[in-house]
Amino acid sequence: MYTEKVHDDNKIYNALLPKTFNANVLKCKGHVEEAILKSQFLIVLGGDRVVCTGSILAHSKIDKDCCIIYVGKKPNLHTVLSKSTGNMNDMSLFLLISEMQIEIPWLKEFENITPKLDK
């Protein structure tokens, strides 16, 4: 999947390129939704957080009882307020975990990414 940079994508809090991240997450989500609807079983293996975020959003939209196994070398629970480098790659889980939403301000740039994971 080719990722594209969105023009006029300014840093918000500590998040670099938030509009670009969101646009590419939604692009990935669309590809995964299409693949799921064509198949009864899908395994997504990816290396970046756009793939993680997009595929989790797609799976949970189509199957509310889906099982997600997230394997990574670190938890990636940084938020737009806690990540000093601004790298969105370490912020995907905070966007997806319902309980994390009290830790961050509402951001229009991420309104299409709704939390899908909870306890």
N, CA, C and O atoms as a GROMACS GRO file, in nm:
protein
  476
    1MET      N    1   0.084  -0.118   0.000
    1MET     CA    2   0.000   0.000   0.000
    1MET      C    3   0.088   0.124   0.000
    1MET      O    4   0.179   0.137   0.083
    2TYR      N    5   0.063   0.212  -0.090
    2TYR     CA    6   0.139   0.336  -0.101
    2TYR      C    7   0.079   0.441  -0.009
    2TYR      O    8  -0.042   0.463  -0.011
    3THR      N    9   0.162   0.506   0.071
    3THR     CA   10   0.113   0.612   0.158
    3THR      C   11   0.142   0.747   0.095
    3THR      O   12   0.246   0.768   0.034
    4GLU      N   13   0.049   0.837   0.111
    4GLU     CA   14   0.062   0.970   0.055
    4GLU      C   15   0.062   1.074   0.165
    4GLU      O   16  -0.010   1.060   0.264
    5LYS      N   17   0.143   1.177   0.148
    5LYS     CA   18   0.147   1.287   0.245
    5LYS      C   19   0.038   1.388   0.211
    5LYS      O   20   0.024   1.429   0.096
    6VAL      N   21  -0.037   1.427   0.312
    6VAL     CA   22  -0.143   1.526   0.296
    6VAL      C   23  -0.080   1.665   0.307
    6VAL      O   24   0.000   1.691   0.396
    7HIS      N   25  -0.119   1.753   0.215
    7HIS     CA   26  -0.067   1.891   0.219
    7HIS      C   27  -0.124   1.966   0.339
    7HIS      O   28  -0.231   1.930   0.390
    8ASP      N   29  -0.055   2.066   0.383
    8ASP     CA   30  -0.097   2.150   0.496
    8ASP      C   31  -0.124   2.066   0.621
    8ASP      O   32  -0.225   2.082   0.689
    9ASP      N   33  -0.031   1.976   0.649
    9ASP     CA   34  -0.044   1.884   0.762
    9ASP      C   35   0.048   1.931   0.874
    9ASP      O   36   0.165   1.893   0.880
   10ASN      N   37  -0.005   2.013   0.960
   10ASN     CA   38   0.074   2.073   1.067
   10ASN      C   39   0.073   1.988   1.193
   10ASN      O   40  -0.021   1.912   1.218
   11LYS      N   41   0.178   2.000   1.270
   11LYS     CA   42   0.190   1.930   1.398
   11LYS      C   43   0.078   1.974   1.492
   11LYS      O   44   0.048   2.093   1.502
   12ILE      N   45   0.018   1.878   1.560
   12ILE     CA   46  -0.085   1.905   1.660
   12ILE      C   47  -0.036   1.845   1.791
   12ILE      O   48  -0.010   1.725   1.800
   13TYR      N   49  -0.025   1.929   1.892
   13TYR     CA   50   0.039   1.888   2.017
   13TYR      C   51   0.175   1.830   1.980
   13TYR      O   52   0.259   1.902   1.924
   14ASN      N   53   0.200   1.703   2.010
   14ASN     CA   54   0.328   1.641   1.975
   14ASN      C   55   0.315   1.546   1.857
   14ASN      O   56   0.407   1.468   1.832
   15ALA      N   57   0.207   1.549   1.784
   15ALA     CA   58   0.184   1.457   1.673
   15ALA      C   59   0.227   1.519   1.541
   15ALA      O   60   0.174   1.622   1.499
   16LEU      N   61   0.324   1.456   1.477
   16LEU     CA   62   0.368   1.501   1.346
   16LEU      C   63   0.281   1.437   1.238
   16LEU      O   64   0.250   1.318   1.245
   17LEU      N   65   0.242   1.514   1.139
   17LEU     CA   66   0.166   1.466   1.024
   17LEU      C   67   0.038   1.391   1.063
   17LEU      O   68   0.015   1.281   1.011
   18PRO      N   69  -0.045   1.445   1.150
   18PRO     CA   70  -0.166   1.373   1.192
   18PRO      C   71  -0.267   1.351   1.079
   18PRO      O   72  -0.332   1.246   1.074
   19LYS      N   73  -0.280   1.447   0.988
   19LYS     CA   74  -0.374   1.429   0.876
   19LYS      C   75  -0.325   1.320   0.782
   19LYS      O   76  -0.406   1.243   0.729
   20THR      N   77  -0.196   1.314   0.760
   20THR     CA   78  -0.139   1.209   0.675
   20THR      C   79  -0.160   1.072   0.738
   20THR      O   80  -0.198   0.977   0.670
   21PHE      N   81  -0.134   1.062   0.868
   21PHE     CA   82  -0.156   0.936   0.940
   21PHE      C   83  -0.302   0.893   0.927
   21PHE      O   84  -0.330   0.778   0.892
   22ASN      N   85  -0.396   0.984   0.954
   22ASN     CA   86  -0.538   0.953   0.947
   22ASN      C   87  -0.580   0.910   0.806
   22ASN      O   88  -0.652   0.811   0.790
   23ALA      N   89  -0.536   0.983   0.705
   23ALA     CA   90  -0.573   0.950   0.567
   23ALA      C   91  -0.524   0.811   0.529
   23ALA      O   92  -0.596   0.736   0.462
   24ASN      N   93  -0.403   0.776   0.569
   24ASN     CA   94  -0.348   0.646   0.535
   24ASN      C   95  -0.409   0.534   0.617
   24ASN      O   96  -0.420   0.421   0.569
   25VAL      N   97  -0.448   0.562   0.741
   25VAL     CA   98  -0.522   0.463   0.821
   25VAL      C   99  -0.654   0.430   0.753
   25VAL      O  100  -0.690   0.313   0.741
   26LEU      N  101  -0.726   0.532   0.708
   26LEU     CA  102  -0.855   0.510   0.643
   26LEU      C  103  -0.839   0.437   0.510
   26LEU      O  104  -0.924   0.356   0.472
   27LYS      N  105  -0.731   0.464   0.440
   27LYS     CA  106  -0.701   0.394   0.314
   27LYS      C  107  -0.677   0.245   0.343
   27LYS      O  108  -0.731   0.159   0.274
   28CYS      N  109  -0.596   0.217   0.444
   28CYS     CA  110  -0.569   0.079   0.483
   28CYS      C  111  -0.697   0.010   0.529
   28CYS      O  112  -0.723  -0.104   0.492
   29LYS      N  113  -0.777   0.080   0.609
   29LYS     CA  114  -0.904   0.025   0.658
   29LYS      C  115  -0.992  -0.019   0.542
   29LYS      O  116  -1.052  -0.126   0.546
   30GLY      N  117  -0.999   0.064   0.439
   30GLY     CA  118  -1.080   0.030   0.322
   30GLY      C  119  -1.030  -0.094   0.251
   30GLY      O  120  -1.111  -0.179   0.211
   31HIS      N  121  -0.899  -0.108   0.236
   31HIS     CA  122  -0.842  -0.226   0.171
   31HIS      C  123  -0.870  -0.352   0.253
   31HIS      O  124  -0.905  -0.456   0.197
   32VAL      N  125  -0.856  -0.342   0.384
   32VAL     CA  126  -0.878  -0.459   0.471
   32VAL      C  127  -1.027  -0.496   0.473
   32VAL      O  128  -1.060  -0.614   0.468
   33GLU      N  129  -1.116  -0.397   0.480
   33GLU     CA  130  -1.260  -0.426   0.475
   33GLU      C  131  -1.296  -0.500   0.347
   33GLU      O  132  -1.370  -0.599   0.350
   34GLU      N  133  -1.243  -0.454   0.236
   34GLU     CA  134  -1.269  -0.519   0.108
   34GLU      C  135  -1.220  -0.664   0.108
   34GLU      O  136  -1.290  -0.753   0.060
   35ALA      N  137  -1.101  -0.687   0.161
   35ALA     CA  138  -1.046  -0.822   0.167
   35ALA      C  139  -1.128  -0.912   0.259
   35ALA      O  140  -1.150  -1.029   0.228
   36ILE      N  141  -1.172  -0.859   0.373
   36ILE     CA  142  -1.253  -0.939   0.466
   36ILE      C  143  -1.385  -0.980   0.402
   36ILE      O  144  -1.428  -1.094   0.415
   37LEU      N  145  -1.448  -0.886   0.332
   37LEU     CA  146  -1.577  -0.915   0.270
   37LEU      C  147  -1.564  -1.018   0.158
   37LEU      O  148  -1.662  -1.086   0.125
   38LYS      N  149  -1.447  -1.031   0.098
   38LYS     CA  150  -1.424  -1.129  -0.008
   38LYS      C  151  -1.387  -1.266   0.049
   38LYS      O  152  -1.396  -1.366  -0.022
   39SER      N  153  -1.346  -1.271   0.174
   39SER     CA  154  -1.299  -1.394   0.236
   39SER      C  155  -1.366  -1.411   0.372
   39SER      O  156  -1.416  -1.314   0.430
   40GLN      N  157  -1.368  -1.534   0.422
   40GLN     CA  158  -1.423  -1.556   0.555
   40GLN      C  159  -1.316  -1.548   0.662
   40GLN      O  160  -1.347  -1.541   0.781
   41PHE      N  161  -1.191  -1.548   0.622
   41PHE     CA  162  -1.080  -1.551   0.717
   41PHE      C  163  -0.967  -1.466   0.663
   41PHE      O  164  -0.929  -1.478   0.547
   42LEU      N  165  -0.913  -1.380   0.747
   42LEU     CA  166  -0.804  -1.292   0.703
   42LEU      C  167  -0.706  -1.273   0.816
   42LEU      O  168  -0.744  -1.244   0.930
   43ILE      N  169  -0.580  -1.288   0.785
   43ILE     CA  170  -0.472  -1.258   0.879
   43ILE      C  171  -0.394  -1.141   0.820
   43ILE      O  172  -0.353  -1.146   0.704
   44VAL      N  173  -0.374  -1.038   0.899
   44VAL     CA  174  -0.299  -0.922   0.853
   44VAL      C  175  -0.168  -0.918   0.929
   44VAL      O  176  -0.166  -0.913   1.052
   45LEU      N  177  -0.059  -0.918   0.856
   45LEU     CA  178   0.073  -0.904   0.914
   45LEU      C  179   0.132  -0.776   0.858
   45LEU      O  180   0.144  -0.761   0.736
   46GLY      N  181   0.167  -0.684   0.944
   46GLY     CA  182   0.219  -0.558   0.895
   46GLY      C  183   0.325  -0.503   0.985
   46GLY      O  184   0.340  -0.546   1.100
   47GLY      N  185   0.401  -0.409   0.933
   47GLY     CA  186   0.511  -0.357   1.009
   47GLY      C  187   0.492  -0.217   1.064
   47GLY      O  188   0.569  -0.175   1.150
   48ASP      N  189   0.393  -0.144   1.018
   48ASP     CA  190   0.377  -0.008   1.071
   48ASP      C  191   0.242   0.010   1.136
   48ASP      O  192   0.152  -0.073   1.122
   49ARG      N  193   0.228   0.119   1.207
   49ARG     CA  194   0.106   0.141   1.286
   49ARG      C  195  -0.014   0.182   1.202
   49ARG      O  196  -0.127   0.170   1.247
   50VAL      N  197   0.010   0.229   1.081
   50VAL     CA  198  -0.102   0.256   0.990
   50VAL      C  199  -0.173   0.123   0.961
   50VAL      O  200  -0.296   0.116   0.963
   51VAL      N  201  -0.096   0.020   0.933
   51VAL     CA  202  -0.152  -0.112   0.906
   51VAL      C  203  -0.224  -0.166   1.029
   51VAL      O  204  -0.334  -0.219   1.019
   52CYS      N  205  -0.162  -0.152   1.146
   52CYS     CA  206  -0.223  -0.196   1.272
   52CYS      C  207  -0.357  -0.125   1.294
   52CYS      O  208  -0.460  -0.189   1.314
   53THR      N  209  -0.354   0.005   1.291
   53THR     CA  210  -0.474   0.084   1.321
   53THR      C  211  -0.583   0.059   1.218
   53THR      O  212  -0.699   0.037   1.254
   54GLY      N  213  -0.548   0.063   1.091
   54GLY     CA  214  -0.647   0.043   0.985
   54GLY      C  215  -0.709  -0.095   0.986
   54GLY      O  216  -0.830  -0.108   0.967
   55SER      N  217  -0.627  -0.198   1.008
   55SER     CA  218  -0.682  -0.334   1.006
   55SER      C  219  -0.768  -0.362   1.129
   55SER      O  220  -0.869  -0.432   1.118
   56ILE      N  221  -0.731  -0.308   1.245
   56ILE     CA  222  -0.815  -0.326   1.364
   56ILE      C  223  -0.949  -0.255   1.346
   56ILE      O  224  -1.053  -0.310   1.381
   57LEU      N  225  -0.948  -0.135   1.291
   57LEU     CA  226  -1.074  -0.064   1.265
   57LEU      C  227  -1.162  -0.142   1.168
   57LEU      O  228  -1.283  -0.152   1.189
   58ALA      N  229  -1.103  -0.197   1.064
   58ALA     CA  230  -1.180  -0.272   0.964
   58ALA      C  231  -1.239  -0.400   1.023
   58ALA      O  232  -1.358  -0.428   1.006
   59HIS      N  233  -1.156  -0.478   1.091
   59HIS     CA  234  -1.204  -0.603   1.150
   59HIS      C  235  -1.316  -0.578   1.251
   59HIS      O  236  -1.418  -0.647   1.250
   60SER      N  237  -1.296  -0.480   1.337
   60SER     CA  238  -1.396  -0.456   1.442
   60SER      C  239  -1.524  -0.395   1.386
   60SER      O  240  -1.630  -0.408   1.448
   61LYS      N  241  -1.518  -0.329   1.272
   61LYS     CA  242  -1.640  -0.276   1.210
   61LYS      C  243  -1.724  -0.389   1.152
   61LYS      O  244  -1.846  -0.389   1.166
   62ILE      N  245  -1.659  -0.485   1.089
   62ILE     CA  246  -1.732  -0.593   1.022
   62ILE      C  247  -1.773  -0.701   1.121
   62ILE      O  248  -1.883  -0.757   1.109
   63ASP      N  249  -1.688  -0.732   1.217
   63ASP     CA  250  -1.717  -0.837   1.315
   63ASP      C  251  -1.696  -0.780   1.455
   63ASP      O  252  -1.583  -0.769   1.501
   64LYS      N  253  -1.805  -0.746   1.522
   64LYS     CA  254  -1.797  -0.684   1.656
   64LYS      C  255  -1.734  -0.777   1.759
   64LYS      O  256  -1.682  -0.730   1.860
   65ASP      N  257  -1.738  -0.908   1.734
   65ASP     CA  258  -1.681  -1.005   1.828
   65ASP      C  259  -1.547  -1.061   1.780
   65ASP      O  260  -1.507  -1.169   1.822
   66CYS      N  261  -1.480  -0.989   1.693
   66CYS     CA  262  -1.354  -1.041   1.640
   66CYS      C  263  -1.248  -1.049   1.750
   66CYS      O  264  -1.256  -0.980   1.851
   67CYS      N  265  -1.152  -1.132   1.728
   67CYS     CA  266  -1.040  -1.149   1.821
   67CYS      C  267  -0.917  -1.085   1.759
   67CYS      O  268  -0.880  -1.115   1.645
   68ILE      N  269  -0.854  -0.998   1.834
   68ILE     CA  270  -0.735  -0.930   1.784
   68ILE      C  271  -0.617  -0.969   1.872
   68ILE      O  272  -0.621  -0.954   1.994
   69ILE      N  273  -0.513  -1.019   1.809
   69ILE     CA  274  -0.389  -1.051   1.879
   69ILE      C  275  -0.286  -0.950   1.831
   69ILE      O  276  -0.245  -0.950   1.715
   70TYR      N  277  -0.246  -0.863   1.923
   70TYR     CA  278  -0.150  -0.758   1.890
   70TYR      C  279  -0.014  -0.798   1.945
   70TYR      O  280   0.002  -0.813   2.066
   71VAL      N  281   0.081  -0.816   1.856
   71VAL     CA  282   0.215  -0.854   1.897
   71VAL      C  283   0.310  -0.743   1.853
   71VAL      O  284   0.314  -0.706   1.736
   72GLY      N  285   0.386  -0.693   1.947
   72GLY     CA  286   0.482  -0.589   1.914
   72GLY      C  287   0.596  -0.591   2.014
   72GLY      O  288   0.586  -0.651   2.121
   73LYS      N  289   0.704  -0.525   1.979
   73LYS     CA  290   0.819  -0.525   2.069
   73LYS      C  291   0.802  -0.427   2.184
   73LYS      O  292   0.875  -0.433   2.282
   74LYS      N  293   0.705  -0.336   2.173
   74LYS     CA  294   0.676  -0.240   2.280
   74LYS      C  295   0.527  -0.206   2.275
   74LYS      O  296   0.463  -0.225   2.171
   75PRO      N  297   0.470  -0.157   2.384
   75PRO     CA  298   0.325  -0.138   2.390
   75PRO      C  299   0.270  -0.024   2.306
   75PRO      O  300   0.151  -0.026   2.273
   76ASN      N  301   0.349   0.076   2.270
   76ASN     CA  302   0.302   0.187   2.187
   76ASN      C  303   0.181   0.258   2.246
   76ASN      O  304   0.084   0.285   2.175
   77LEU      N  305   0.186   0.288   2.373
   77LEU     CA  306   0.075   0.357   2.439
   77LEU      C  307   0.103   0.506   2.458
   77LEU      O  308   0.050   0.568   2.550
   78HIS      N  309   0.184   0.561   2.372
   78HIS     CA  310   0.209   0.705   2.378
   78HIS      C  311   0.087   0.780   2.326
   78HIS      O  312   0.011   0.729   2.244
   79THR      N  313   0.071   0.903   2.374
   79THR     CA  314  -0.037   0.988   2.326
   79THR      C  315   0.022   1.111   2.259
   79THR      O  316   0.144   1.131   2.258
   80VAL      N  317  -0.065   1.193   2.202
   80VAL     CA  318  -0.017   1.317   2.139
   80VAL      C  319   0.043   1.412   2.242
   80VAL      O  320   0.114   1.506   2.206
   81LEU      N  321   0.016   1.389   2.368
   81LEU     CA  322   0.072   1.473   2.474
   81LEU      C  323   0.200   1.416   2.533
   81LEU      O  324   0.283   1.491   2.583
   82SER      N  325   0.218   1.284   2.527
   82SER     CA  326   0.332   1.223   2.594
   82SER      C  327   0.450   1.190   2.503
   82SER      O  328   0.562   1.174   2.551
   83LYS      N  329   0.428   1.181   2.375
   83LYS     CA  330   0.536   1.144   2.283
   83LYS      C  331   0.614   1.267   2.241
   83LYS      O  332   0.560   1.354   2.173
   84SER      N  333   0.739   1.276   2.282
   84SER     CA  334   0.818   1.397   2.255
   84SER      C  335   0.864   1.409   2.110
   84SER      O  336   0.881   1.520   2.060
   85THR      N  337   0.885   1.296   2.041
   85THR     CA  338   0.935   1.302   1.904
   85THR      C  339   0.826   1.334   1.803
   85THR      O  340   0.856   1.379   1.693
   86GLY      N  341   0.700   1.312   1.840
   86GLY     CA  342   0.590   1.338   1.748
   86GLY      C  343   0.563   1.226   1.649
   86GLY      O  344   0.474   1.238   1.565
   87ASN      N  345   0.639   1.118   1.658
   87ASN     CA  346   0.624   1.007   1.565
   87ASN      C  347   0.491   0.934   1.590
   87ASN      O  348   0.471   0.878   1.698
   88MET      N  349   0.402   0.936   1.492
   88MET     CA  350   0.271   0.874   1.506
   88MET      C  351   0.279   0.722   1.516
   88MET      O  352   0.184   0.658   1.562
   89ASN      N  353   0.392   0.664   1.475
   89ASN     CA  354   0.404   0.519   1.480
   89ASN      C  355   0.395   0.462   1.621
   89ASN      O  356   0.364   0.344   1.638
   90ASP      N  357   0.420   0.543   1.721
   90ASP     CA  358   0.410   0.494   1.859
   90ASP      C  359   0.279   0.535   1.926
   90ASP      O  360   0.266   0.525   2.048
   91MET      N  361   0.182   0.581   1.849
   91MET     CA  362   0.058   0.631   1.908
   91MET      C  363  -0.067   0.555   1.866
   91MET      O  364  -0.177   0.596   1.903
   92SER      N  365  -0.053   0.447   1.793
   92SER     CA  366  -0.173   0.382   1.739
   92SER      C  367  -0.263   0.321   1.845
   92SER      O  368  -0.386   0.332   1.834
   93LEU      N  369  -0.208   0.257   1.947
   93LEU     CA  370  -0.294   0.192   2.046
   93LEU      C  371  -0.377   0.291   2.127
   93LEU      O  372  -0.491   0.262   2.163
   94PHE      N  373  -0.321   0.409   2.156
   94PHE     CA  374  -0.400   0.505   2.234
   94PHE      C  375  -0.523   0.547   2.156
   94PHE      O  376  -0.625   0.580   2.216
   95LEU      N  377  -0.517   0.546   2.024
   95LEU     CA  378  -0.634   0.582   1.943
   95LEU      C  379  -0.740   0.473   1.945
   95LEU      O  380  -0.858   0.501   1.922
   96LEU      N  381  -0.700   0.350   1.972
   96LEU     CA  382  -0.791   0.236   1.961
   96LEU      C  383  -0.846   0.186   2.094
   96LEU      O  384  -0.946   0.114   2.095
   97ILE      N  385  -0.786   0.223   2.205
   97ILE     CA  386  -0.829   0.174   2.336
   97ILE      C  387  -0.924   0.275   2.400
   97ILE      O  388  -0.888   0.390   2.423
   98SER      N  389  -1.045   0.231   2.427
   98SER     CA  390  -1.149   0.319   2.481
   98SER      C  391  -1.106   0.390   2.608
   98SER      O  392  -1.129   0.510   2.624
   99GLU      N  393  -1.044   0.315   2.699
   99GLU     CA  394  -1.006   0.372   2.828
   99GLU      C  395  -0.900   0.481   2.817
   99GLU      O  396  -0.885   0.561   2.909
  100MET      N  397  -0.827   0.486   2.708
  100MET     CA  398  -0.721   0.586   2.690
  100MET      C  399  -0.776   0.724   2.650
  100MET      O  400  -0.703   0.823   2.655
  101GLN      N  401  -0.901   0.730   2.610
  101GLN     CA  402  -0.954   0.855   2.557
  101GLN      C  403  -0.961   0.967   2.661
  101GLN      O  404  -0.962   1.085   2.624
  102ILE      N  405  -0.965   0.933   2.789
  102ILE     CA  406  -0.967   1.037   2.891
  102ILE      C  407  -0.830   1.103   2.908
  102ILE      O  408  -0.817   1.208   2.972
  103GLU      N  409  -0.726   1.042   2.849
  103GLU     CA  410  -0.590   1.092   2.861
  103GLU      C  411  -0.554   1.197   2.756
  103GLU      O  412  -0.448   1.259   2.764
  104ILE      N  413  -0.640   1.216   2.657
  104ILE     CA  414  -0.605   1.306   2.546
  104ILE      C  415  -0.720   1.402   2.516
  104ILE      O  416  -0.835   1.372   2.545
  105PRO      N  417  -0.687   1.515   2.458
  105PRO     CA  418  -0.792   1.606   2.413
  105PRO      C  419  -0.856   1.551   2.284
  105PRO      O  420  -0.792   1.476   2.211
  106TRP      N  421  -0.981   1.589   2.258
  106TRP     CA  422  -1.046   1.549   2.133
  106TRP      C  423  -0.976   1.621   2.018
  106TRP      O  424  -0.954   1.742   2.024
  107LEU      N  425  -0.942   1.547   1.914
  107LEU     CA  426  -0.874   1.605   1.799
  107LEU      C  427  -0.954   1.578   1.672
  107LEU      O  428  -0.979   1.462   1.638
  108LYS      N  429  -0.993   1.681   1.605
  108LYS     CA  430  -1.072   1.670   1.482
  108LYS      C  431  -1.001   1.580   1.379
  108LYS      O  432  -1.066   1.507   1.305
  109GLU      N  433  -0.869   1.587   1.376
  109GLU     CA  434  -0.792   1.509   1.278
  109GLU      C  435  -0.809   1.359   1.295
  109GLU      O  436  -0.785   1.283   1.201
  110PHE      N  437  -0.850   1.315   1.413
  110PHE     CA  438  -0.866   1.172   1.438
  110PHE      C  439  -1.012   1.131   1.459
  110PHE      O  440  -1.039   1.024   1.513
  111GLU      N  441  -1.106   1.215   1.417
  111GLU     CA  442  -1.246   1.184   1.442
  111GLU      C  443  -1.293   1.059   1.368
  111GLU      O  444  -1.393   0.999   1.408
  112ASN      N  445  -1.225   1.018   1.262
  112ASN     CA  446  -1.262   0.897   1.188
  112ASN      C  447  -1.206   0.770   1.251
  112ASN      O  448  -1.241   0.660   1.210
  113ILE      N  449  -1.118   0.786   1.348
  113ILE     CA  450  -1.059   0.672   1.417
  113ILE      C  451  -1.126   0.661   1.552
  113ILE      O  452  -1.092   0.734   1.646
  114THR      N  453  -1.221   0.570   1.562
  114THR     CA  454  -1.296   0.555   1.686
  114THR      C  455  -1.241   0.437   1.766
  114THR      O  456  -1.206   0.334   1.709
  115PRO      N  457  -1.233   0.451   1.899
  115PRO     CA  458  -1.180   0.342   1.982
  115PRO      C  459  -1.262   0.215   1.965
  115PRO      O  460  -1.385   0.219   1.969
  116LYS      N  461  -1.195   0.104   1.948
  116LYS     CA  462  -1.264  -0.024   1.928
  116LYS      C  463  -1.224  -0.129   2.030
  116LYS      O  464  -1.287  -0.234   2.039
  117LEU      N  465  -1.119  -0.102   2.105
  117LEU     CA  466  -1.069  -0.201   2.200
  117LEU      C  467  -1.103  -0.159   2.342
  117LEU      O  468  -1.082  -0.044   2.380
  118ASP      N  469  -1.156  -0.250   2.420
  118ASP     CA  470  -1.182  -0.223   2.561
  118ASP      C  471  -1.169  -0.352   2.638
  118ASP      O  472  -1.151  -0.460   2.581
  119LYS      N  473  -1.180  -0.338   2.769
  119LYS     CA  474  -1.163  -0.460   2.851
  119LYS      C  475  -1.287  -0.543   2.855
  119LYS      O  476  -1.290  -0.648   2.919
   0.00000   0.00000   0.00000
